[in-house]
């Protein structure tokens, strides 16, 4: 029977491994045991306090502890936090953070879906890549055209991103919202529209924004007239993701906007392997929290003030 509480052996193994840089195989040869037993000795040395591992992150990344808090609280794969500055500067820095993250995770032959909005416009504007991905396909997750702020619509964003990566792209030649529920049903049956949205469903990565309540949404204001006040007065709405208005549980709200919006359905969004949400601002905290609680997001890229509000 192997005895793991021989402190002399535990100290010797720990010193050889951590102080002298010996490999576990080398230690095994020296003390005459198997490599797997050396691994057990090292684990035991940490367990009984002979070895204490300290990570010196001071000055390396000031938000690492805050990121870990948000990750653990909402069971997220990763959180990336930037410094809180002015609104437009924050959007630029968020865009740079998304650019860096995408360069790390993107792979050949993937499909990457993009939503729309001012924050994702900043992502597309600052996106860079030292590597090209001609086999990657960039697709819209929401309607891609409109008369106001053409640059923030998904088709414009998809075209910019595909240009940076020298990737293929698909466009969705519909607005974010149509006039009636019946019109949406007819349009969604059109082969070209159906095929593009089917491709969006197959995305390996989705990059989405999260919006606050309707009164804070640039896109919603541009589409709605009198009906805008009805949405503002709806207490159930906390914000939107992919232009689907959601409640505090991250579930779609039953209203006329959601019946007419041209967007990937939230249940289908949840099935995408890696959903990256980029959003910041105290007016969006409730919407971000709802998206996280509803497990709509795997990675959150945000700023310090927003992250602190999410853990309070």
C-alpha positions as CSV (number, residue, x, y, z in Angstrom):
1,X,0.0,0.0,0.0
2,X,1.4,3.4,-1.0
3,X,1.9,5.9,1.9
4,X,1.2,9.5,0.8
5,X,1.7,11.2,4.1
6,X,5.5,10.8,4.3
7,X,6.4,14.5,4.7
8,X,10.0,14.0,3.9
9,X,9.1,12.5,0.5
10,X,6.5,15.2,-0.1
11,X,9.0,18.0,0.6
12,X,11.6,16.3,-1.6
13,X,9.3,15.9,-4.5
14,X,7.9,19.4,-4.2
15,X,11.4,20.9,-4.0
16,X,12.6,19.0,-7.1
17,X,9.5,19.9,-9.1
18,X,8.9,23.5,-8.1
19,X,12.4,24.7,-7.1
20,X,14.7,22.7,-9.4
21,X,12.4,22.4,-12.4
22,X,12.7,18.6,-12.7
23,X,9.9,16.9,-14.6
24,X,7.6,14.3,-13.0
25,X,9.3,11.6,-15.0
26,X,12.8,12.6,-13.8
27,X,11.6,12.7,-10.2
28,X,10.0,9.2,-10.6
29,X,13.4,7.8,-11.8
30,X,15.3,9.5,-8.9
31,X,13.1,8.3,-6.1
32,X,12.1,5.0,-7.7
33,X,8.4,5.3,-8.1
34,X,5.9,5.7,-11.0
35,X,5.2,9.0,-12.6
36,X,1.5,8.7,-11.6
37,X,2.6,8.4,-7.9
38,X,4.8,11.6,-8.3
39,X,1.6,13.4,-9.4
40,X,-0.2,12.1,-6.3
41,X,2.7,13.3,-4.1
42,X,2.5,16.8,-5.6
43,X,-1.3,16.9,-5.1
44,X,-0.9,15.8,-1.5
45,X,1.8,18.4,-0.9
46,X,-0.6,21.1,-1.9
47,X,-3.4,19.5,0.1
48,X,-1.5,19.5,3.4
49,X,0.0,23.0,2.9
50,X,3.6,22.1,2.0
51,X,3.1,23.8,-1.3
52,X,1.1,27.0,-1.7
53,X,0.7,28.4,-5.2
54,X,0.3,32.2,-5.5
55,X,-0.6,33.9,-8.7
56,X,0.9,37.4,-8.8
57,X,-1.6,39.2,-11.1
58,X,-1.1,42.7,-9.6
59,X,-0.5,45.1,-12.5
60,X,-1.0,42.3,-15.0
61,X,-4.7,42.6,-15.5
62,X,-6.6,44.7,-13.0
63,X,-10.0,43.1,-13.6
64,X,-9.1,39.4,-13.4
65,X,-10.8,38.9,-10.0
66,X,-13.9,40.7,-11.2
67,X,-14.1,38.7,-14.3
68,X,-13.8,35.4,-12.3
69,X,-16.7,36.6,-10.0
70,X,-19.0,37.2,-12.9
71,X,-17.9,33.9,-14.6
72,X,-18.7,31.9,-11.4
73,X,-21.9,33.7,-10.6
74,X,-23.5,33.2,-14.0
75,X,-21.6,30.0,-15.0
76,X,-20.0,31.6,-18.0
77,X,-17.2,30.2,-20.1
78,X,-15.3,33.6,-20.0
79,X,-15.7,37.2,-19.1
80,X,-13.6,40.0,-20.6
81,X,-13.7,43.3,-18.8
82,X,-12.3,46.6,-20.0
83,X,-11.9,49.9,-18.2
84,X,-15.0,52.1,-18.0
85,X,-14.5,55.3,-19.9
86,X,-16.8,57.6,-22.0
87,X,-19.6,55.8,-23.9
88,X,-18.1,56.1,-27.4
89,X,-14.6,55.3,-26.1
90,X,-16.0,52.3,-24.3
91,X,-17.6,51.0,-27.5
92,X,-14.3,51.3,-29.3
93,X,-12.4,49.4,-26.6
94,X,-15.2,46.8,-26.5
95,X,-14.7,46.4,-30.2
96,X,-11.0,45.9,-29.8
97,X,-11.6,43.3,-27.1
98,X,-14.0,41.3,-29.4
99,X,-11.5,41.5,-32.2
100,X,-8.8,40.0,-29.9
101,X,-11.1,37.3,-28.7
102,X,-12.3,36.3,-32.2
103,X,-8.7,36.0,-33.4
104,X,-8.1,33.5,-30.6
105,X,-11.2,31.3,-31.2
106,X,-11.9,31.5,-34.9
107,X,-11.1,28.4,-37.0
108,X,-11.2,27.4,-40.6
109,X,-14.6,26.2,-42.1
110,X,-16.6,27.9,-39.3
111,X,-19.8,29.9,-39.7
112,X,-19.9,33.1,-37.6
113,X,-23.2,34.9,-37.1
114,X,-23.4,38.6,-36.3
115,X,-26.3,40.7,-34.9
116,X,-26.4,44.4,-35.5
117,X,-26.4,47.7,-33.6
118,X,-24.0,50.5,-32.6
119,X,-21.7,48.4,-30.5
120,X,-21.3,45.7,-33.1
121,X,-20.6,48.5,-35.7
122,X,-17.6,49.5,-33.5
123,X,-16.5,45.8,-33.5
124,X,-16.6,45.7,-37.3
125,X,-14.8,49.1,-37.5
126,X,-11.8,48.2,-35.4
127,X,-11.6,44.5,-36.3
128,X,-8.2,43.3,-37.5
129,X,-6.7,40.0,-38.2
130,X,-3.2,38.9,-39.1
131,X,-4.6,35.7,-40.6
132,X,-7.2,35.3,-43.4
133,X,-10.0,32.7,-43.3
134,X,-11.3,32.2,-46.9
135,X,-13.2,29.0,-45.8
136,X,-15.1,30.9,-43.0
137,X,-18.6,32.2,-43.7
138,X,-20.0,35.3,-42.0
139,X,-23.8,35.5,-41.8
140,X,-26.4,37.9,-40.3
141,X,-28.5,36.8,-37.4
142,X,-31.1,39.5,-37.8
143,X,-32.7,41.6,-40.6
144,X,-30.0,43.4,-42.5
145,X,-31.4,46.6,-44.1
146,X,-33.0,49.8,-43.1
147,X,-33.2,53.5,-44.0
148,X,-31.6,55.0,-40.9
149,X,-28.0,54.4,-39.8
150,X,-27.3,51.9,-42.6
151,X,-23.9,51.3,-41.1
152,X,-25.3,49.6,-37.9
153,X,-27.4,47.1,-39.8
154,X,-26.3,43.5,-39.9
155,X,-25.6,43.4,-43.7
156,X,-23.1,46.3,-43.4
157,X,-21.4,44.7,-40.3
158,X,-21.2,41.2,-42.0
159,X,-19.7,42.8,-45.1
160,X,-17.0,44.6,-43.1
161,X,-16.1,41.6,-41.0
162,X,-15.9,39.3,-44.0
163,X,-13.6,41.8,-45.7
164,X,-11.2,41.8,-42.7
165,X,-11.1,38.0,-42.6
166,X,-11.2,37.7,-46.4
167,X,-14.1,35.3,-45.7
168,X,-17.3,34.4,-47.5
169,X,-20.5,36.2,-46.5
170,X,-24.3,35.9,-46.8
171,X,-26.7,38.8,-46.6
172,X,-30.3,39.0,-45.4
173,X,-32.3,41.4,-47.6
174,X,-35.0,42.2,-45.0
175,X,-35.4,44.9,-42.4
176,X,-35.3,44.1,-38.7
177,X,-39.0,44.4,-38.4
178,X,-41.9,44.0,-41.0
179,X,-45.4,45.4,-40.8
180,X,-47.4,42.4,-39.7
181,X,-47.0,38.9,-38.3
182,X,-48.5,37.5,-41.5
183,X,-46.0,39.4,-43.6
184,X,-43.2,37.9,-41.5
185,X,-44.6,34.4,-42.0
186,X,-44.8,34.8,-45.7
187,X,-41.2,36.3,-46.0
188,X,-39.7,33.6,-43.8
189,X,-41.0,31.0,-46.2
190,X,-39.1,32.5,-49.1
191,X,-36.2,30.1,-50.2
192,X,-33.5,32.7,-50.1
193,X,-34.5,34.0,-46.6
194,X,-35.1,30.5,-45.3
195,X,-31.7,29.4,-46.5
196,X,-29.8,32.3,-45.0
197,X,-31.5,31.9,-41.6
198,X,-30.9,28.1,-41.7
199,X,-27.2,28.9,-42.2
200,X,-27.3,31.3,-39.2
201,X,-28.7,28.4,-37.1
202,X,-25.7,26.4,-38.0
203,X,-23.3,29.1,-36.7
204,X,-20.3,27.9,-34.6
205,X,-19.9,31.3,-33.1
206,X,-22.5,34.1,-32.7
207,X,-21.5,37.7,-31.8
208,X,-24.5,39.6,-30.5
209,X,-25.3,42.9,-28.8
210,X,-27.6,43.3,-25.8
211,X,-29.9,46.3,-25.8
212,X,-31.6,48.0,-22.8
213,X,-35.2,48.9,-22.6
214,X,-36.9,50.1,-25.8
215,X,-36.4,53.8,-25.0
216,X,-32.6,53.2,-25.2
217,X,-32.7,51.3,-28.6
218,X,-31.5,53.2,-31.7
219,X,-33.0,50.5,-33.9
220,X,-36.4,50.3,-32.2
221,X,-36.9,54.1,-32.4
222,X,-36.2,54.1,-36.1
223,X,-38.9,51.4,-36.8
224,X,-41.8,52.3,-34.5
225,X,-44.1,55.3,-34.5
226,X,-47.1,55.4,-32.1
227,X,-46.5,51.8,-31.0
228,X,-43.2,52.9,-29.5
229,X,-45.0,54.2,-26.4
230,X,-46.7,50.9,-25.9
231,X,-43.3,49.2,-25.6
232,X,-42.0,51.8,-23.3
233,X,-44.9,51.3,-20.9
234,X,-44.5,47.5,-20.8
235,X,-43.0,46.7,-17.4
236,X,-42.2,43.1,-18.4
237,X,-39.5,44.2,-21.0
238,X,-36.0,44.5,-19.5
239,X,-34.2,44.7,-22.9
240,X,-33.4,42.8,-26.0
241,X,-30.9,40.3,-27.5
242,X,-30.9,39.9,-31.3
243,X,-33.8,42.4,-31.2
244,X,-36.0,39.9,-29.4
245,X,-37.4,41.7,-26.3
246,X,-36.9,39.6,-23.2
247,X,-38.2,39.5,-19.6
248,X,-36.0,39.2,-16.5
249,X,-35.7,35.5,-17.0
250,X,-34.3,35.8,-20.5
251,X,-37.5,34.6,-22.1
252,X,-39.1,36.4,-25.1
253,X,-42.0,38.7,-24.2
254,X,-45.3,38.2,-26.0
255,X,-45.9,41.4,-28.0
256,X,-46.4,42.6,-31.5
257,X,-42.7,43.5,-32.0
258,X,-41.5,40.0,-31.3
259,X,-44.1,38.6,-33.6
260,X,-42.8,40.8,-36.5
261,X,-39.1,40.9,-35.9
262,X,-36.8,39.2,-38.4
263,X,-34.3,37.5,-36.2
264,X,-32.9,34.1,-35.1
265,X,-35.2,32.7,-32.4
266,X,-33.7,32.7,-28.9
267,X,-34.1,28.9,-28.5
268,X,-32.0,28.5,-31.7
269,X,-29.5,31.1,-30.5
270,X,-29.0,29.0,-27.3
271,X,-28.0,26.0,-29.4
272,X,-25.0,27.8,-31.0
273,X,-21.9,26.4,-29.4
274,X,-20.3,29.8,-28.6
275,X,-22.4,32.9,-28.1
276,X,-20.3,36.1,-27.5
277,X,-22.3,39.0,-26.1
278,X,-20.7,42.5,-26.2
279,X,-22.5,45.0,-24.1
280,X,-21.9,47.7,-21.5
281,X,-23.7,50.5,-19.7
282,X,-25.7,50.7,-16.5
283,X,-28.9,51.1,-18.5
284,X,-28.3,47.6,-19.9
285,X,-27.5,45.8,-16.6
286,X,-31.0,44.3,-16.2
287,X,-31.0,43.1,-19.8
288,X,-27.5,41.6,-19.6
289,X,-28.4,39.9,-16.3
290,X,-31.5,38.4,-17.9
291,X,-29.6,37.1,-20.9
292,X,-27.1,35.5,-18.5
293,X,-29.8,34.0,-16.3
294,X,-31.6,32.7,-19.4
295,X,-28.3,31.0,-20.5
296,X,-28.4,32.8,-23.8
297,X,-24.7,33.7,-23.6
298,X,-21.4,31.9,-23.1
299,X,-18.9,34.8,-23.2
300,X,-19.5,38.3,-22.0
301,X,-17.4,41.2,-23.1
302,X,-18.2,44.3,-21.0
303,X,-16.7,47.1,-18.9
304,X,-15.8,47.4,-15.2
305,X,-18.9,49.4,-14.1
306,X,-21.3,47.0,-15.7
307,X,-19.5,43.9,-14.4
308,X,-19.5,45.3,-10.8
309,X,-23.3,46.0,-11.1
310,X,-23.8,42.4,-12.3
311,X,-22.2,41.0,-9.1
312,X,-23.9,43.3,-6.6
